[in-house]
């Protein structure tokens, strides 16, 4: 079975449940399946697909990861970044004088992030994860590390490259001094 047919079967099963692929003759006179023409059983008509099977599969596989401040620090410093989390018991305001059992307030967390260049302490948070993320965000801001990941599309990257090369060959650059 051809790879395109396998892809089409995956796409067909997930997006268009009641359609069949139409076969046609190619330029050699052989019959082949056209993955872009479908026969809809319900409406009894030919339907042309708008997306190719490769585009559908690429959309399904597209990474949707968002870099958190902690992951940026981990990527840049690795095991040199040390997170020390303190648990702080908040005092309760509703103390009953006749109650023999001491009541504990909610636990709050403060994180101290130690990097080779600096040390940062976060504010108090209800969750440990939030305290660690806040400390990492403060460290990123102090270090000046860009937190936005730059993943341009092929078209955007090409336009940026064309712009840079055209700037190099424009008259604005002028003569560069020799060293």
VOGU-3710 file (C-alpha; in Angstrom, 3 decimals, decimal comma):
1> xxxxxxxxxx> 0,000/0,000/0,000  1,358/3,394/-0,898  2,307/5,873/1,790  -0,159/8,450/0,444  -2,974/5,903/0,671  -2,072/5,112/4,282  -2,093/8,819/5,093  -5,412/9,237/3,340  -6,938/6,355/5,287  -5,807/7,970/8,543
11> xxxxxxxxxx> -7,235/11,312/7,483  -10,388/9,764/6,053  -11,138/7,915/9,264  -10,745/11,020/11,391  -12,265/13,803/9,268  -14,659/12,447/6,625  -16,384/9,293/7,884  -18,859/8,677/5,046  -16,827/9,230/1,878  -15,052/7,088/-0,696
21> xxxxxxxxxx> -11,975/7,932/-2,714  -12,465/8,340/-6,479  -10,057/6,582/-8,813  -8,967/8,098/-12,124  -6,481/7,412/-14,913  -3,066/8,952/-14,616  -0,892/10,093/-17,534  0,334/6,500/-18,064  -3,200/5,181/-18,433  -3,140/3,375/-15,078
31> xxxxxxxxxx> -5,969/3,741/-12,604  -5,025/5,378/-9,335  -6,878/6,812/-6,400  -7,239/10,576/-6,245  -7,057/11,556/-2,583  -8,495/14,998/-3,335  -11,758/13,867/-4,969  -14,227/12,178/-2,671  -17,675/10,735/-3,225  -20,045/11,630/-0,418
41> xxxxxxxxxx> -22,492/8,788/0,133  -25,066/10,973/1,845  -25,344/13,710/-0,795  -24,374/11,469/-3,756  -21,951/14,016/-5,209  -18,243/14,542/-5,735  -16,480/16,606/-3,120  -13,088/18,223/-3,653  -11,001/18,313/-0,506  -9,622/21,712/0,503
51> xxxxxxxxxx> -6,663/20,399/2,493  -4,190/17,841/1,251  -3,629/14,784/3,432  -0,113/16,045/4,222  -1,500/19,359/5,489  -4,020/17,565/7,692  -1,321/15,313/9,161  1,040/18,252/9,653  -1,675/20,122/11,521  -2,232/17,120/13,782
61> xxxxxxxxxx> 1,488/16,782/14,489  2,126/20,505/14,960  3,823/21,094/18,294  1,797/23,216/20,653  4,387/23,517/23,371  4,649/26,778/25,216  7,930/27,461/26,921  7,464/28,260/30,589  9,988/30,405/32,453  11,203/27,355/34,365
71> xxxxxxxxxx> 11,788/25,388/31,149  13,748/28,315/29,675  15,985/28,445/32,768  16,383/24,661/32,695  17,331/24,760/29,006  19,862/27,552/29,518  21,459/26,476/32,834  20,571/22,793/33,269  21,544/21,394/36,674  23,320/24,640/37,628
81> xxxxxxxxxx> 19,914/26,132/38,443  18,937/25,215/42,011  15,364/25,687/43,231  14,916/25,838/47,026  11,284/25,935/48,099  10,203/27,008/51,589  6,835/26,053/53,049  5,345/28,784/55,218  2,318/28,105/57,400  -0,054/31,057/57,342
91> xxxxxxxxxx> -1,555/32,010/60,675  -5,296/31,589/61,104  -7,334/34,649/61,994  -10,376/32,699/63,269  -9,021/31,331/66,538  -11,687/29,988/68,879  -10,624/30,322/72,546  -12,439/27,142/73,618  -11,081/24,946/70,802  -8,353/22,611/72,050
101> xxxxxxxxxx> -7,163/21,555/68,572  -4,789/24,081/67,016  -5,892/24,949/63,513  -3,362/25,268/60,745  -3,726/27,877/58,075  -3,090/27,262/54,408  0,447/26,407/53,351  2,159/29,062/51,277  5,282/28,554/49,198  8,277/30,772/48,489
111> xxxxxxxxxx> 10,971/29,710/46,045  14,595/30,795/45,955  16,264/30,227/42,585  20,048/30,188/42,654  21,885/30,604/39,360  25,639/30,993/38,864  25,153/34,724/38,188  22,409/35,696/40,634  19,899/34,555/43,220  16,180/35,407/43,104
121> xxxxxxxxxx> 13,418/34,879/45,687  9,751/34,798/44,691  6,746/36,082/46,591  4,350/33,829/48,526  2,106/31,561/46,448  -0,534/28,956/47,252  1,051/26,415/44,898  4,674/25,274/44,805  4,674/25,254/41,008  3,533/28,891/40,865
131> xxxxxxxxxx> 6,324/29,958/43,234  8,950/28,193/41,095  7,591/29,704/37,872  7,527/33,189/39,426  11,141/32,872/40,588  12,198/31,691/37,125  10,308/34,579/35,508  12,038/37,095/37,798  15,431/35,574/36,919  14,674/35,763/33,186
141> xxxxxxxxxx> 13,702/39,422/33,515  16,883/40,248/35,467  19,118/38,354/33,044  17,432/39,811/29,969  16,853/36,410/28,367  14,160/36,634/25,654  11,249/34,527/26,893  9,429/34,377/23,553  10,532/31,505/21,379  11,081/32,574/17,783
151> xxxxxxxxxx> 9,707/29,850/15,523  8,867/31,593/12,250  7,120/29,807/9,441  9,037/29,009/6,265  7,500/32,026/4,525  8,379/34,415/7,394  11,941/33,059/7,653  12,428/33,427/3,902  11,157/37,031/3,954  13,469/37,846/6,869
161> xxxxxxxxxx> 16,462/36,347/5,036  15,632/38,274/1,847  15,361/41,471/3,872  18,739/40,937/5,522  20,526/40,112/2,261  18,933/43,034/0,416  20,014/45,351/3,247  23,606/44,145/2,895  23,629/45,008/-0,809  21,795/48,319/-0,456
171> xxxxxxxxx> 23,413/51,766/-0,427  22,495/52,305/3,240  25,300/50,063/4,473  28,020/52,144/2,837  31,668/51,245/3,079  32,691/49,224/6,070  36,031/50,215/7,618  38,840/47,748/7,187  40,466/46,393/10,301
//
